[in-house]
Amino acid sequence: MAERMVACGWIAAAIAGLATLTLSLTSSFGLTHYNLVDAALLFGLAYGIYRRSRICAVLALAYHILNRLMIFYGHDVPPIAIVLTLMFAALYVLGVIGTFVHHARRRPAAA
């Protein structure tokens, strides 16, 4: 079960990175080529989560939350954006839980 949770986290980060990459290359929704840094960061975090890094999982969740707060602050937010934000946040939380459970199960039992 922990492996599926980890998969939720890295797949969500990879999808977010792919969407950011695509939208920044086409300059859609106000994204520019500077957002390629965001895409690279998301791909790096996705790889870290794939490798079961707890730090990368927590950073991906924190980055998602802070990024959405900055984007939504002072703007009218469509309902679909709220739904997608909550969905991705849930997937990142599953990734965090999965990486922590993975490492908790790997530790040898203390005698």
Secondary structure, DSSP 8 states (H G I E B T S, - for coil): -HHHHHHHHHHHHHHHHHHHHHHHHTTGGG--GGGHHHHHHHHHHHHHHHTT-HHHHHHHHHHHHHHHHHHHTTS---HHHHHHHHHHHHHHHHHHHHHHHHHHHHS----
